[in-house]
Amino acid sequence: MKQNPYWFFNKWGIEEPSPIEILSQKIQQLEDRVTVLEDENIGLTNALYEVENSLDARIDIIVDKFRTEWDV
């Protein structure tokens, strides 16, 4: 027969979570962290697109300025 590995805790009335409860808690923590990281990734991607669009607009302005100066 297998002995209860938590006999000491049971003897003193201490509630020790089972390994499956510990695993499910850890899984929930990891899923929460993944959700936060996905949200941050979306925000970062949006910021990078804004920077890219701003740089493209500035490059277009500079190119148009030099194009008109050379055409004269």
PyMOL Python script that loads the backbone (N, CA, C, O; Angstrom):
from pymol import cmd

cmd.read_pdbstr("""\
ATOM      1  N   MET A   1       0.825  -1.196   0.000  1.00  0.00           N
ATOM      2  CA  MET A   1       0.000   0.000   0.000  1.00  0.00           C
ATOM      3  C   MET A   1       0.860   1.246   0.000  1.00  0.00           C
ATOM      4  O   MET A   1       1.922   1.311   0.619  1.00  0.00           O
ATOM      5  N   LYS A   2       0.354   2.231  -0.720  1.00  0.00           N
ATOM      6  CA  LYS A   2       1.073   3.498  -0.745  1.00  0.00           C
ATOM      7  C   LYS A   2       0.658   4.339   0.451  1.00  0.00           C
ATOM      8  O   LYS A   2      -0.508   4.382   0.844  1.00  0.00           O
ATOM      9  N   GLN A   3       1.650   4.998   1.009  1.00  0.00           N
ATOM     10  CA  GLN A   3       1.355   5.908   2.097  1.00  0.00           C
ATOM     11  C   GLN A   3       1.056   7.296   1.530  1.00  0.00           C
ATOM     12  O   GLN A   3       1.528   7.670   0.456  1.00  0.00           O
ATOM     13  N   ASN A   4       0.274   8.026   2.270  1.00  0.00           N
ATOM     14  CA  ASN A   4      -0.026   9.400   1.885  1.00  0.00           C
ATOM     15  C   ASN A   4       1.221  10.250   2.105  1.00  0.00           C
ATOM     16  O   ASN A   4       1.701  10.339   3.235  1.00  0.00           O
ATOM     17  N   PRO A   5       1.760  10.876   1.063  1.00  0.00           N
ATOM     18  CA  PRO A   5       2.976  11.668   1.253  1.00  0.00           C
ATOM     19  C   PRO A   5       2.738  12.920   2.091  1.00  0.00           C
ATOM     20  O   PRO A   5       3.690  13.552   2.549  1.00  0.00           O
ATOM     21  N   TYR A   6       1.498  13.273   2.288  1.00  0.00           N
ATOM     22  CA  TYR A   6       1.178  14.474   3.060  1.00  0.00           C
ATOM     23  C   TYR A   6       0.644  14.124   4.453  1.00  0.00           C
ATOM     24  O   TYR A   6      -0.103  14.905   5.042  1.00  0.00           O
ATOM     25  N   TRP A   7       1.017  12.975   4.972  1.00  0.00           N
ATOM     26  CA  TRP A   7       0.504  12.528   6.262  1.00  0.00           C
ATOM     27  C   TRP A   7       0.828  13.497   7.375  1.00  0.00           C
ATOM     28  O   TRP A   7       0.022  13.704   8.282  1.00  0.00           O
ATOM     29  N   PHE A   8       2.024  14.100   7.307  1.00  0.00           N
ATOM     30  CA  PHE A   8       2.434  15.023   8.367  1.00  0.00           C
ATOM     31  C   PHE A   8       1.523  16.248   8.372  1.00  0.00           C
ATOM     32  O   PHE A   8       1.099  16.712   9.430  1.00  0.00           O
ATOM     33  N   PHE A   9       1.229  16.764   7.188  1.00  0.00           N
ATOM     34  CA  PHE A   9       0.362  17.925   7.099  1.00  0.00           C
ATOM     35  C   PHE A   9      -1.052  17.587   7.560  1.00  0.00           C
ATOM     36  O   PHE A   9      -1.697  18.370   8.256  1.00  0.00           O
ATOM     37  N   ASN A  10      -1.524  16.399   7.157  1.00  0.00           N
ATOM     38  CA  ASN A  10      -2.859  15.967   7.571  1.00  0.00           C
ATOM     39  C   ASN A  10      -2.944  15.779   9.084  1.00  0.00           C
ATOM     40  O   ASN A  10      -3.972  16.070   9.694  1.00  0.00           O
ATOM     41  N   LYS A  11      -1.867  15.293   9.680  1.00  0.00           N
ATOM     42  CA  LYS A  11      -1.835  15.053  11.118  1.00  0.00           C
ATOM     43  C   LYS A  11      -2.070  16.347  11.891  1.00  0.00           C
ATOM     44  O   LYS A  11      -2.752  16.356  12.917  1.00  0.00           O
ATOM     45  N   TRP A  12      -1.499  17.438  11.387  1.00  0.00           N
ATOM     46  CA  TRP A  12      -1.614  18.710  12.085  1.00  0.00           C
ATOM     47  C   TRP A  12      -2.723  19.595  11.515  1.00  0.00           C
ATOM     48  O   TRP A  12      -2.885  20.740  11.937  1.00  0.00           O
ATOM     49  N   GLY A  13      -3.479  19.068  10.564  1.00  0.00           N
ATOM     50  CA  GLY A  13      -4.614  19.814  10.023  1.00  0.00           C
ATOM     51  C   GLY A  13      -4.214  20.914   9.051  1.00  0.00           C
ATOM     52  O   GLY A  13      -4.980  21.849   8.816  1.00  0.00           O
ATOM     53  N   ILE A  14      -3.017  20.803   8.487  1.00  0.00           N
ATOM     54  CA  ILE A  14      -2.550  21.792   7.517  1.00  0.00           C
ATOM     55  C   ILE A  14      -3.014  21.354   6.138  1.00  0.00           C
ATOM     56  O   ILE A  14      -2.765  20.227   5.711  1.00  0.00           O
ATOM     57  N   GLU A  15      -3.696  22.265   5.449  1.00  0.00           N
ATOM     58  CA  GLU A  15      -4.173  21.967   4.099  1.00  0.00           C
ATOM     59  C   GLU A  15      -3.028  22.180   3.108  1.00  0.00           C
ATOM     60  O   GLU A  15      -2.612  23.313   2.867  1.00  0.00           O
ATOM     61  N   GLU A  16      -2.542  21.132   2.559  1.00  0.00           N
ATOM     62  CA  GLU A  16      -1.475  21.184   1.553  1.00  0.00           C
ATOM     63  C   GLU A  16      -2.123  20.898   0.193  1.00  0.00           C
ATOM     64  O   GLU A  16      -2.782  19.872   0.021  1.00  0.00           O
ATOM     65  N   PRO A  17      -1.933  21.812  -0.777  1.00  0.00           N
ATOM     66  CA  PRO A  17      -2.536  21.555  -2.087  1.00  0.00           C
ATOM     67  C   PRO A  17      -1.902  20.338  -2.757  1.00  0.00           C
ATOM     68  O   PRO A  17      -0.712  20.064  -2.604  1.00  0.00           O
ATOM     69  N   SER A  18      -2.726  19.632  -3.493  1.00  0.00           N
ATOM     70  CA  SER A  18      -2.221  18.451  -4.194  1.00  0.00           C
ATOM     71  C   SER A  18      -1.395  18.902  -5.397  1.00  0.00           C
ATOM     72  O   SER A  18      -1.518  20.043  -5.844  1.00  0.00           O
ATOM     73  N   PRO A  19      -0.557  18.015  -5.917  1.00  0.00           N
ATOM     74  CA  PRO A  19       0.267  18.389  -7.076  1.00  0.00           C
ATOM     75  C   PRO A  19      -0.562  18.865  -8.273  1.00  0.00           C
ATOM     76  O   PRO A  19      -0.127  19.754  -9.005  1.00  0.00           O
ATOM     77  N   ILE A  20      -1.747  18.288  -8.480  1.00  0.00           N
ATOM     78  CA  ILE A  20      -2.567  18.711  -9.605  1.00  0.00           C
ATOM     79  C   ILE A  20      -3.084  20.129  -9.388  1.00  0.00           C
ATOM     80  O   ILE A  20      -3.216  20.892 -10.345  1.00  0.00           O
ATOM     81  N   GLU A  21      -3.380  20.492  -8.131  1.00  0.00           N
ATOM     82  CA  GLU A  21      -3.813  21.857  -7.831  1.00  0.00           C
ATOM     83  C   GLU A  21      -2.676  22.846  -8.052  1.00  0.00           C
ATOM     84  O   GLU A  21      -2.887  23.941  -8.572  1.00  0.00           O
ATOM     85  N   ILE A  22      -1.476  22.453  -7.655  1.00  0.00           N
ATOM     86  CA  ILE A  22      -0.303  23.309  -7.857  1.00  0.00           C
ATOM     87  C   ILE A  22      -0.065  23.514  -9.351  1.00  0.00           C
ATOM     88  O   ILE A  22       0.193  24.632  -9.799  1.00  0.00           O
ATOM     89  N   LEU A  23      -0.154  22.427 -10.119  1.00  0.00           N
ATOM     90  CA  LEU A  23       0.035  22.533 -11.563  1.00  0.00           C
ATOM     91  C   LEU A  23      -1.020  23.420 -12.215  1.00  0.00           C
ATOM     92  O   LEU A  23      -0.698  24.231 -13.083  1.00  0.00           O
ATOM     93  N   SER A  24      -2.265  23.273 -11.806  1.00  0.00           N
ATOM     94  CA  SER A  24      -3.304  24.096 -12.416  1.00  0.00           C
ATOM     95  C   SER A  24      -3.131  25.562 -12.030  1.00  0.00           C
ATOM     96  O   SER A  24      -3.442  26.443 -12.832  1.00  0.00           O
ATOM     97  N   GLN A  25      -2.644  25.843 -10.825  1.00  0.00           N
ATOM     98  CA  GLN A  25      -2.345  27.225 -10.451  1.00  0.00           C
ATOM     99  C   GLN A  25      -1.220  27.789 -11.309  1.00  0.00           C
ATOM    100  O   GLN A  25      -1.307  28.921 -11.783  1.00  0.00           O
ATOM    101  N   LYS A  26      -0.173  27.011 -11.509  1.00  0.00           N
ATOM    102  CA  LYS A  26       0.955  27.452 -12.333  1.00  0.00           C
ATOM    103  C   LYS A  26       0.525  27.676 -13.782  1.00  0.00           C
ATOM    104  O   LYS A  26       0.945  28.642 -14.418  1.00  0.00           O
ATOM    105  N   ILE A  27      -0.310  26.782 -14.295  1.00  0.00           N
ATOM    106  CA  ILE A  27      -0.808  26.930 -15.669  1.00  0.00           C
ATOM    107  C   ILE A  27      -1.611  28.214 -15.791  1.00  0.00           C
ATOM    108  O   ILE A  27      -1.470  28.944 -16.773  1.00  0.00           O
ATOM    109  N   GLN A  28      -2.452  28.496 -14.804  1.00  0.00           N
ATOM    110  CA  GLN A  28      -3.254  29.721 -14.833  1.00  0.00           C
ATOM    111  C   GLN A  28      -2.359  30.954 -14.795  1.00  0.00           C
ATOM    112  O   GLN A  28      -2.603  31.921 -15.516  1.00  0.00           O
ATOM    113  N   GLN A  29      -1.317  30.924 -13.953  1.00  0.00           N
ATOM    114  CA  GLN A  29      -0.376  32.045 -13.891  1.00  0.00           C
ATOM    115  C   GLN A  29       0.311  32.243 -15.239  1.00  0.00           C
ATOM    116  O   GLN A  29       0.459  33.375 -15.699  1.00  0.00           O
ATOM    117  N   LEU A  30       0.729  31.152 -15.871  1.00  0.00           N
ATOM    118  CA  LEU A  30       1.395  31.263 -17.170  1.00  0.00           C
ATOM    119  C   LEU A  30       0.446  31.785 -18.237  1.00  0.00           C
ATOM    120  O   LEU A  30       0.846  32.598 -19.071  1.00  0.00           O
ATOM    121  N   GLU A  31      -0.804  31.333 -18.227  1.00  0.00           N
ATOM    122  CA  GLU A  31      -1.775  31.831 -19.198  1.00  0.00           C
ATOM    123  C   GLU A  31      -2.022  33.325 -19.008  1.00  0.00           C
ATOM    124  O   GLU A  31      -2.171  34.059 -19.984  1.00  0.00           O
ATOM    125  N   ASP A  32      -2.065  33.777 -17.751  1.00  0.00           N
ATOM    126  CA  ASP A  32      -2.234  35.204 -17.482  1.00  0.00           C
ATOM    127  C   ASP A  32      -1.045  36.004 -17.995  1.00  0.00           C
ATOM    128  O   ASP A  32      -1.216  37.077 -18.573  1.00  0.00           O
ATOM    129  N   ARG A  33       0.160  35.481 -17.784  1.00  0.00           N
ATOM    130  CA  ARG A  33       1.365  36.167 -18.271  1.00  0.00           C
ATOM    131  C   ARG A  33       1.392  36.226 -19.789  1.00  0.00           C
ATOM    132  O   ARG A  33       1.793  37.239 -20.363  1.00  0.00           O
ATOM    133  N   VAL A  34       0.970  35.149 -20.448  1.00  0.00           N
ATOM    134  CA  VAL A  34       0.933  35.116 -21.913  1.00  0.00           C
ATOM    135  C   VAL A  34      -0.051  36.164 -22.427  1.00  0.00           C
ATOM    136  O   VAL A  34       0.229  36.848 -23.410  1.00  0.00           O
ATOM    137  N   THR A  35      -1.197  36.290 -21.768  1.00  0.00           N
ATOM    138  CA  THR A  35      -2.184  37.293 -22.170  1.00  0.00           C
ATOM    139  C   THR A  35      -1.605  38.701 -22.060  1.00  0.00           C
ATOM    140  O   THR A  35      -1.793  39.524 -22.957  1.00  0.00           O
ATOM    141  N   VAL A  36      -0.905  38.979 -20.967  1.00  0.00           N
ATOM    142  CA  VAL A  36      -0.291  40.300 -20.782  1.00  0.00           C
ATOM    143  C   VAL A  36       0.762  40.544 -21.858  1.00  0.00           C
ATOM    144  O   VAL A  36       0.819  41.631 -22.431  1.00  0.00           O
ATOM    145  N   LEU A  37       1.590  39.551 -22.135  1.00  0.00           N
ATOM    146  CA  LEU A  37       2.633  39.703 -23.143  1.00  0.00           C
ATOM    147  C   LEU A  37       2.045  39.891 -24.538  1.00  0.00           C
ATOM    148  O   LEU A  37       2.588  40.659 -25.332  1.00  0.00           O
ATOM    149  N   GLU A  38       0.953  39.208 -24.850  1.00  0.00           N
ATOM    150  CA  GLU A  38       0.312  39.387 -26.147  1.00  0.00           C
ATOM    151  C   GLU A  38      -0.229  40.802 -26.285  1.00  0.00           C
ATOM    152  O   GLU A  38      -0.114  41.412 -27.348  1.00  0.00           O
ATOM    153  N   ASP A  39      -0.824  41.331 -25.207  1.00  0.00           N
ATOM    154  CA  ASP A  39      -1.335  42.703 -25.244  1.00  0.00           C
ATOM    155  C   ASP A  39      -0.200  43.707 -25.437  1.00  0.00           C
ATOM    156  O   ASP A  39      -0.335  44.658 -26.208  1.00  0.00           O
ATOM    157  N   GLU A  40       0.914  43.498 -24.742  1.00  0.00           N
ATOM    158  CA  GLU A  40       2.063  44.383 -24.898  1.00  0.00           C
ATOM    159  C   GLU A  40       2.637  44.287 -26.302  1.00  0.00           C
ATOM    160  O   GLU A  40       3.079  45.289 -26.864  1.00  0.00           O
ATOM    161  N   ASN A  41       2.634  43.090 -26.869  1.00  0.00           N
ATOM    162  CA  ASN A  41       3.140  42.904 -28.227  1.00  0.00           C
ATOM    163  C   ASN A  41       2.285  43.674 -29.227  1.00  0.00           C
ATOM    164  O   ASN A  41       2.817  44.282 -30.155  1.00  0.00           O
ATOM    165  N   ILE A  42       0.983  43.654 -29.048  1.00  0.00           N
ATOM    166  CA  ILE A  42       0.083  44.396 -29.937  1.00  0.00           C
ATOM    167  C   ILE A  42       0.363  45.893 -29.829  1.00  0.00           C
ATOM    168  O   ILE A  42       0.422  46.591 -30.841  1.00  0.00           O
ATOM    169  N   GLY A  43       0.535  46.379 -28.615  1.00  0.00           N
ATOM    170  CA  GLY A  43       0.836  47.797 -28.413  1.00  0.00           C
ATOM    171  C   GLY A  43       2.163  48.191 -29.051  1.00  0.00           C
ATOM    172  O   GLY A  43       2.267  49.247 -29.674  1.00  0.00           O
ATOM    173  N   LEU A  44       3.164  47.351 -28.898  1.00  0.00           N
ATOM    174  CA  LEU A  44       4.475  47.629 -29.482  1.00  0.00           C
ATOM    175  C   LEU A  44       4.406  47.632 -31.003  1.00  0.00           C
ATOM    176  O   LEU A  44       5.005  48.489 -31.654  1.00  0.00           O
ATOM    177  N   THR A  45       3.682  46.684 -31.566  1.00  0.00           N
ATOM    178  CA  THR A  45       3.537  46.610 -33.015  1.00  0.00           C
ATOM    179  C   THR A  45       2.847  47.863 -33.542  1.00  0.00           C
ATOM    180  O   THR A  45       3.267  48.415 -34.560  1.00  0.00           O
ATOM    181  N   ASN A  46       1.800  48.319 -32.867  1.00  0.00           N
ATOM    182  CA  ASN A  46       1.109  49.539 -33.285  1.00  0.00           C
ATOM    183  C   ASN A  46       2.039  50.751 -33.223  1.00  0.00           C
ATOM    184  O   ASN A  46       2.025  51.594 -34.120  1.00  0.00           O
ATOM    185  N   ALA A  47       2.838  50.837 -32.173  1.00  0.00           N
ATOM    186  CA  ALA A  47       3.778  51.954 -32.046  1.00  0.00           C
ATOM    187  C   ALA A  47       4.812  51.922 -33.166  1.00  0.00           C
ATOM    188  O   ALA A  47       5.171  52.967 -33.710  1.00  0.00           O
ATOM    189  N   LEU A  48       5.290  50.731 -33.511  1.00  0.00           N
ATOM    190  CA  LEU A  48       6.270  50.625 -34.595  1.00  0.00           C
ATOM    191  C   LEU A  48       5.666  51.040 -35.934  1.00  0.00           C
ATOM    192  O   LEU A  48       6.341  51.681 -36.740  1.00  0.00           O
ATOM    193  N   TYR A  49       4.411  50.685 -36.183  1.00  0.00           N
ATOM    194  CA  TYR A  49       3.751  51.113 -37.418  1.00  0.00           C
ATOM    195  C   TYR A  49       3.602  52.628 -37.464  1.00  0.00           C
ATOM    196  O   TYR A  49       3.765  53.234 -38.523  1.00  0.00           O
ATOM    197  N   GLU A  50       3.293  53.250 -36.321  1.00  0.00           N
ATOM    198  CA  GLU A  50       3.187  54.702 -36.277  1.00  0.00           C
ATOM    199  C   GLU A  50       4.525  55.353 -36.607  1.00  0.00           C
ATOM    200  O   GLU A  50       4.571  56.325 -37.361  1.00  0.00           O
ATOM    201  N   VAL A  51       5.609  54.828 -36.051  1.00  0.00           N
ATOM    202  CA  VAL A  51       6.939  55.367 -36.328  1.00  0.00           C
ATOM    203  C   VAL A  51       7.281  55.189 -37.800  1.00  0.00           C
ATOM    204  O   VAL A  51       7.811  56.103 -38.432  1.00  0.00           O
ATOM    205  N   GLU A  52       6.978  54.013 -38.351  1.00  0.00           N
ATOM    206  CA  GLU A  52       7.259  53.755 -39.755  1.00  0.00           C
ATOM    207  C   GLU A  52       6.501  54.730 -40.656  1.00  0.00           C
ATOM    208  O   GLU A  52       7.074  55.273 -41.600  1.00  0.00           O
ATOM    209  N   ASN A  53       5.233  54.952 -40.372  1.00  0.00           N
ATOM    210  CA  ASN A  53       4.440  55.872 -41.181  1.00  0.00           C
ATOM    211  C   ASN A  53       4.948  57.297 -41.066  1.00  0.00           C
ATOM    212  O   ASN A  53       4.966  58.033 -42.053  1.00  0.00           O
ATOM    213  N   SER A  54       5.362  57.692 -39.867  1.00  0.00           N
ATOM    214  CA  SER A  54       5.905  59.036 -39.670  1.00  0.00           C
ATOM    215  C   SER A  54       7.207  59.217 -40.459  1.00  0.00           C
ATOM    216  O   SER A  54       7.410  60.246 -41.103  1.00  0.00           O
ATOM    217  N   LEU A  55       8.078  58.217 -40.406  1.00  0.00           N
ATOM    218  CA  LEU A  55       9.337  58.300 -41.152  1.00  0.00           C
ATOM    219  C   LEU A  55       9.098  58.316 -42.659  1.00  0.00           C
ATOM    220  O   LEU A  55       9.767  59.055 -43.382  1.00  0.00           O
ATOM    221  N   ASP A  56       8.160  57.517 -43.136  1.00  0.00           N
ATOM    222  CA  ASP A  56       7.833  57.526 -44.564  1.00  0.00           C
ATOM    223  C   ASP A  56       7.337  58.894 -45.001  1.00  0.00           C
ATOM    224  O   ASP A  56       7.704  59.381 -46.070  1.00  0.00           O
ATOM    225  N   ALA A  57       6.503  59.515 -44.172  1.00  0.00           N
ATOM    226  CA  ALA A  57       5.987  60.848 -44.514  1.00  0.00           C
ATOM    227  C   ALA A  57       7.119  61.864 -44.545  1.00  0.00           C
ATOM    228  O   ALA A  57       7.164  62.703 -45.445  1.00  0.00           O
ATOM    229  N   ARG A  58       8.021  61.807 -43.593  1.00  0.00           N
ATOM    230  CA  ARG A  58       9.140  62.758 -43.569  1.00  0.00           C
ATOM    231  C   ARG A  58      10.076  62.541 -44.759  1.00  0.00           C
ATOM    232  O   ARG A  58      10.568  63.500 -45.354  1.00  0.00           O
ATOM    233  N   ILE A  59      10.317  61.283 -45.098  1.00  0.00           N
ATOM    234  CA  ILE A  59      11.165  60.989 -46.262  1.00  0.00           C
ATOM    235  C   ILE A  59      10.517  61.527 -47.527  1.00  0.00           C
ATOM    236  O   ILE A  59      11.198  62.096 -48.380  1.00  0.00           O
ATOM    237  N   ASP A  60       9.211  61.352 -47.657  1.00  0.00           N
ATOM    238  CA  ASP A  60       8.506  61.874 -48.836  1.00  0.00           C
ATOM    239  C   ASP A  60       8.611  63.391 -48.922  1.00  0.00           C
ATOM    240  O   ASP A  60       8.780  63.937 -50.012  1.00  0.00           O
ATOM    241  N   ILE A  61       8.514  64.074 -47.790  1.00  0.00           N
ATOM    242  CA  ILE A  61       8.635  65.538 -47.774  1.00  0.00           C
ATOM    243  C   ILE A  61      10.027  65.953 -48.222  1.00  0.00           C
ATOM    244  O   ILE A  61      10.178  66.871 -49.028  1.00  0.00           O
ATOM    245  N   ILE A  62      11.042  65.281 -47.700  1.00  0.00           N
ATOM    246  CA  ILE A  62      12.425  65.627 -48.070  1.00  0.00           C
ATOM    247  C   ILE A  62      12.678  65.346 -49.540  1.00  0.00           C
ATOM    248  O   ILE A  62      13.314  66.152 -50.219  1.00  0.00           O
ATOM    249  N   VAL A  63      12.199  64.231 -50.041  1.00  0.00           N
ATOM    250  CA  VAL A  63      12.391  63.879 -51.456  1.00  0.00           C
ATOM    251  C   VAL A  63      11.703  64.899 -52.345  1.00  0.00           C
ATOM    252  O   VAL A  63      12.274  65.324 -53.350  1.00  0.00           O
ATOM    253  N   ASP A  64      10.498  65.297 -52.000  1.00  0.00           N
ATOM    254  CA  ASP A  64       9.787  66.304 -52.802  1.00  0.00           C
ATOM    255  C   ASP A  64      10.521  67.633 -52.790  1.00  0.00           C
ATOM    256  O   ASP A  64      10.573  68.316 -53.813  1.00  0.00           O
ATOM    257  N   LYS A  65      11.093  68.014 -51.647  1.00  0.00           N
ATOM    258  CA  LYS A  65      11.830  69.270 -51.543  1.00  0.00           C
ATOM    259  C   LYS A  65      13.056  69.253 -52.456  1.00  0.00           C
ATOM    260  O   LYS A  65      13.288  70.211 -53.194  1.00  0.00           O
ATOM    261  N   PHE A  66      13.834  68.187 -52.415  1.00  0.00           N
ATOM    262  CA  PHE A  66      15.036  68.124 -53.240  1.00  0.00           C
ATOM    263  C   PHE A  66      14.702  67.934 -54.715  1.00  0.00           C
ATOM    264  O   PHE A  66      15.439  68.415 -55.576  1.00  0.00           O
ATOM    265  N   ARG A  67      13.632  67.261 -55.016  1.00  0.00           N
ATOM    266  CA  ARG A  67      13.220  67.040 -56.401  1.00  0.00           C
ATOM    267  C   ARG A  67      12.877  68.391 -57.057  1.00  0.00           C
ATOM    268  O   ARG A  67      13.232  68.628 -58.212  1.00  0.00           O
ATOM    269  N   THR A  68      12.192  69.263 -56.323  1.00  0.00           N
ATOM    270  CA  THR A  68      11.836  70.576 -56.905  1.00  0.00           C
ATOM    271  C   THR A  68      13.047  71.464 -57.031  1.00  0.00           C
ATOM    272  O   THR A  68      13.122  72.267 -57.961  1.00  0.00           O
ATOM    273  N   GLU A  69      14.008  71.346 -56.115  1.00  0.00           N
ATOM    274  CA  GLU A  69      15.216  72.162 -56.207  1.00  0.00           C
ATOM    275  C   GLU A  69      16.071  71.742 -57.412  1.00  0.00           C
ATOM    276  O   GLU A  69      16.682  72.597 -58.053  1.00  0.00           O
ATOM    277  N   TRP A  70      16.122  70.467 -57.724  1.00  0.00           N
ATOM    278  CA  TRP A  70      16.942  69.992 -58.825  1.00  0.00           C
ATOM    279  C   TRP A  70      16.275  70.227 -60.164  1.00  0.00           C
ATOM    280  O   TRP A  70      16.952  70.329 -61.187  1.00  0.00           O
ATOM    281  N   ASP A  71      14.956  70.314 -60.169  1.00  0.00           N
ATOM    282  CA  ASP A  71      14.230  70.521 -61.425  1.00  0.00           C
ATOM    283  C   ASP A  71      14.376  71.930 -61.941  1.00  0.00           C
ATOM    284  O   ASP A  71      14.182  72.164 -63.134  1.00  0.00           O
ATOM    285  N   VAL A  72      14.709  72.874 -61.089  1.00  0.00           N
ATOM    286  CA  VAL A  72      14.773  74.285 -61.489  1.00  0.00           C
ATOM    287  C   VAL A  72      15.958  74.572 -62.319  1.00  0.00           C
ATOM    288  O   VAL A  72      16.158  75.712 -62.737  1.00  0.00           O
TER     289      VAL A  72
END
""", "prot")
cmd.dss("prot")
cmd.show_as("cartoon", "prot")
cmd.util.cbc("prot")
cmd.orient("prot")
